[in-house]
Amino acid sequence: MRSTVDARDRAYSDRDGTYRALLNSATTLFLTLGYEQTGLARISTHAGHSEDTVRGYYTSKNDIGHDVADHLCHHALQRLHRTRPDDNAELVTVLSRWARIAIHRPGWLRLELALAAHDGDAPLQYSLRLSRIRTALTHLLTATIPAAPGADNHQVTADFLLTMVAGLTTLHPGDAHPDHLQISTQIELVLRGATN
């Protein structure tokens, strides 16, 4: 399997934007149509390149799927690192907005699940992405809210938040998406547990 790092290195030297076009097309298709409905031929057509061009950058659909997941993780980490809420209320607002986006647009989580079902290396790569997000979220919590007396482990709070969002994302058919107030209430409860 080709490393997505190799593809990224190629992207930095790619003067004609081919890599960026392939990655953008794959991201759009995986998130809108799903992993199962997206193949290399569809990606190449969407990007305006031949399937041979796609294969010059990626050895398989799993390979490009992991690159898309890495790309989405990178953007999520950039947001986490740029965010500096002033207080707990602002933190709840920011986390609620992010959770609502994840719940209403669950393509990334579905992509991770599809990769896990089709690729033996997926659990390791997923674990690395999840660990990076958990670490960044833990730093955000540590910088924003005081820990409960005798308990300074914001990583547990980060785990609860990530688990809650994943749970809310995986609704059963016919279930209504939670509204902003319901999401905010859930996040407030988790954060209250971290500070009490």
Disulfide bonds with the S-S distance in Angstrom:
none
